[in-house]
Amino acid sequence: MQRWLMAILILLAPLAGCTSDSNELEKIPEFTVLTDDEPVSTSDFQNQAYVIVFSAQWCGTPCHNNMHNLNLTSARMAEQGFNIEIEVLVVSTDIDEEPNGVTLSMWKDSVDEYDDDKEINQTLEYTFSRVDPSNNFASEMGIDAPGTVIFVNYLGYETHRQIGSFGAYNDQATLDIIESHWLNAAVPVVE
């Protein structure tokens, strides 16, 4: 059954976006977010699909599930032969540089440790950042709470917005849903 579903997704993937004009999709606004190193901006993702995970240092299981499920889906797709690399940018919606004394690196470590007691024990190779208080693009996009995931195609348009958790950790149905959004963001739009 999964093989048939995968075959159908592969056959339909080239059609993704054919029924919709890119202008109907929401363009991601220009942004710059702050990291422990160099700032990251929209230009760093020019001509590539990516995912933005809006989260917060204090957001626990729902946010951690989303981040780890994205990683599990990426690994599963690679095992299935998909050559799709989509960068994941994690953005804290907290304006404070270190809310409750938690730095970005401490936050990343805690997210990495989330599944250490589970069989998988993933390390997330994501960029962890926070909004720039002088240009809070999360507010501009209508993000008023953590736990929102946005898939962005290579043209810079939002292809899907997930508010809240995708589902349970490492649940196959959850990973299937994420995979469909991943493919939709990664497949070039036919214009």
C-alpha positions as CSV (number, residue, x, y, z in Angstrom):
1,M,0.0,0.0,0.0
2,Q,2.8,2.4,0.9
3,R,4.6,1.7,-2.4
4,W,1.4,2.5,-4.3
5,L,1.0,5.7,-2.4
6,M,4.6,6.6,-3.0
7,A,4.3,5.8,-6.7
8,I,1.3,8.0,-7.0
9,L,3.1,10.9,-5.2
10,I,6.1,10.5,-7.5
11,L,3.9,10.6,-10.6
12,L,1.9,13.6,-9.4
13,A,4.8,15.5,-8.1
14,P,5.6,17.2,-11.4
15,L,2.1,18.5,-11.5
16,A,2.4,20.2,-8.1
17,G,1.7,23.9,-8.7
18,C,0.3,23.4,-12.2
19,T,-3.2,24.3,-11.0
20,S,-2.2,27.3,-9.1
21,D,-0.5,30.5,-10.2
22,S,2.5,31.4,-8.0
23,N,0.9,34.9,-7.6
24,E,-1.9,33.3,-5.6
25,L,0.5,32.0,-3.1
26,E,1.8,34.2,-0.2
27,K,5.3,35.6,-0.8
28,I,7.5,35.3,2.2
29,P,8.5,38.8,3.2
30,E,12.2,39.8,3.3
31,F,13.6,38.9,6.7
32,T,16.7,38.8,8.8
33,V,17.0,36.6,11.9
34,L,19.7,36.6,14.5
35,T,21.9,33.6,15.3
36,D,24.8,33.0,17.6
37,D,27.0,33.6,14.6
38,E,26.0,35.6,11.5
39,P,22.5,36.8,10.8
40,V,20.4,34.8,8.3
41,S,18.3,36.5,5.7
42,T,15.9,35.7,2.9
43,S,18.8,36.0,0.4
44,D,20.5,32.9,2.1
45,F,17.6,30.8,0.6
46,Q,17.5,32.3,-2.9
47,N,16.4,29.8,-5.5
48,Q,15.9,26.9,-3.0
49,A,13.0,25.5,-1.1
50,Y,13.2,25.7,2.7
51,V,11.1,25.3,5.9
52,I,10.6,27.9,8.6
53,V,9.7,26.5,12.1
54,F,8.4,29.2,14.3
55,S,9.0,28.0,17.9
56,A,10.3,29.3,21.2
57,Q,12.8,28.3,23.8
58,W,10.0,27.4,26.2
59,C,7.9,25.4,23.7
60,G,8.2,21.7,24.6
61,T,6.7,18.6,23.1
62,P,4.6,20.0,20.3
63,C,7.5,22.1,18.9
64,H,10.0,19.4,19.5
65,N,7.8,16.8,17.8
66,N,7.5,19.0,14.7
67,M,11.3,19.5,14.4
68,H,12.1,15.9,14.9
69,N,9.3,14.7,12.6
70,L,10.7,17.0,9.9
71,N,14.1,15.4,10.4
72,L,12.7,11.9,10.4
73,T,10.8,12.6,7.1
74,S,13.9,14.0,5.5
75,A,15.9,10.8,6.5
76,R,13.1,8.5,5.3
77,M,12.9,10.3,1.9
78,A,16.7,10.0,1.5
79,E,16.4,6.2,2.2
80,Q,13.7,6.0,-0.5
81,G,16.0,7.6,-3.0
82,F,14.6,11.1,-3.0
83,N,17.4,13.6,-3.6
84,I,15.7,16.5,-1.9
85,E,17.5,18.8,0.5
86,I,15.4,21.4,2.2
87,E,17.1,23.7,4.7
88,V,15.2,24.1,8.0
89,L,15.3,27.4,9.8
90,V,14.1,27.4,13.4
91,V,13.0,30.9,14.5
92,S,12.2,31.8,18.1
93,T,9.3,34.1,18.4
94,D,10.7,35.4,21.6
95,I,12.0,39.0,21.3
96,D,14.4,38.6,24.3
97,E,17.9,37.6,23.4
98,E,18.0,35.0,26.2
99,P,14.4,34.4,27.5
100,N,14.6,32.9,31.0
101,G,18.4,32.7,30.6
102,V,18.2,30.2,27.7
103,T,20.6,31.0,24.8
104,L,20.1,29.7,21.2
105,S,22.8,27.1,21.7
106,M,21.2,25.9,25.0
107,W,17.8,25.7,23.1
108,K,19.3,23.7,20.3
109,D,20.9,21.3,22.8
110,S,17.6,20.8,24.6
111,V,15.8,20.1,21.3
112,D,18.5,17.6,20.3
113,E,18.1,15.8,23.6
114,Y,14.3,15.5,23.2
115,D,14.5,12.1,21.7
116,D,17.6,10.8,23.5
117,D,15.4,8.3,25.5
118,K,13.8,7.1,22.3
119,E,15.4,4.6,19.8
120,I,16.3,7.2,17.2
121,N,18.4,9.7,19.1
122,Q,18.6,12.4,16.3
123,T,20.8,15.4,16.1
124,L,19.2,18.2,14.2
125,E,21.3,20.1,11.7
126,Y,19.1,23.1,11.7
127,T,19.9,26.8,12.1
128,F,18.4,28.1,15.3
129,S,17.7,31.8,15.3
130,R,15.4,34.4,16.8
131,V,13.5,37.3,15.3
132,D,15.2,40.6,15.0
133,P,13.3,43.0,17.3
134,S,13.8,45.8,14.8
135,N,12.2,43.7,12.0
136,N,9.8,41.1,13.5
137,F,8.8,39.3,10.3
138,A,7.0,36.7,12.4
139,S,4.5,39.3,13.4
140,E,4.4,40.5,9.8
141,M,3.4,37.0,8.7
142,G,0.7,36.8,11.3
143,I,2.6,34.3,13.6
144,D,1.4,35.1,17.1
145,A,2.4,31.8,18.8
146,P,5.1,29.2,18.4
147,G,4.3,25.9,16.8
148,T,3.9,27.1,13.3
149,V,5.7,25.5,10.4
150,I,5.9,27.1,6.9
151,F,7.0,25.3,3.7
152,V,8.5,27.7,1.2
153,N,9.2,26.8,-2.5
154,Y,12.3,27.8,-4.4
155,L,10.5,31.0,-5.6
156,G,10.0,32.2,-2.1
157,Y,6.3,31.5,-1.8
158,E,4.6,29.8,1.1
159,T,3.2,26.4,0.0
160,H,1.8,25.2,3.3
161,R,1.3,26.6,6.8
162,Q,1.0,24.1,9.6
163,I,-0.3,25.6,12.8
164,G,0.4,23.3,15.8
165,S,1.7,19.8,15.8
166,F,1.7,17.6,12.6
167,G,1.0,14.7,14.9
168,A,2.7,12.1,17.1
169,Y,6.4,11.6,17.2
170,N,7.6,9.2,14.5
171,D,4.1,8.3,13.5
172,Q,3.9,7.0,9.9
173,A,0.8,8.9,9.0
174,T,2.4,12.1,10.4
175,L,5.5,11.5,8.4
176,D,3.4,10.9,5.2
177,I,1.7,14.3,5.7
178,I,5.0,16.1,6.1
179,E,6.5,14.3,3.1
180,S,3.6,15.5,0.9
181,H,4.2,19.1,2.0
182,W,8.0,18.6,1.5
183,L,7.5,17.4,-2.0
184,N,5.1,20.2,-2.9
185,A,7.6,22.8,-1.7
186,A,10.5,21.1,-3.5
187,V,8.9,20.5,-6.9
188,P,9.5,23.4,-9.3
189,V,6.3,25.3,-10.2
190,V,5.4,25.1,-13.9
191,E,4.7,28.5,-15.2
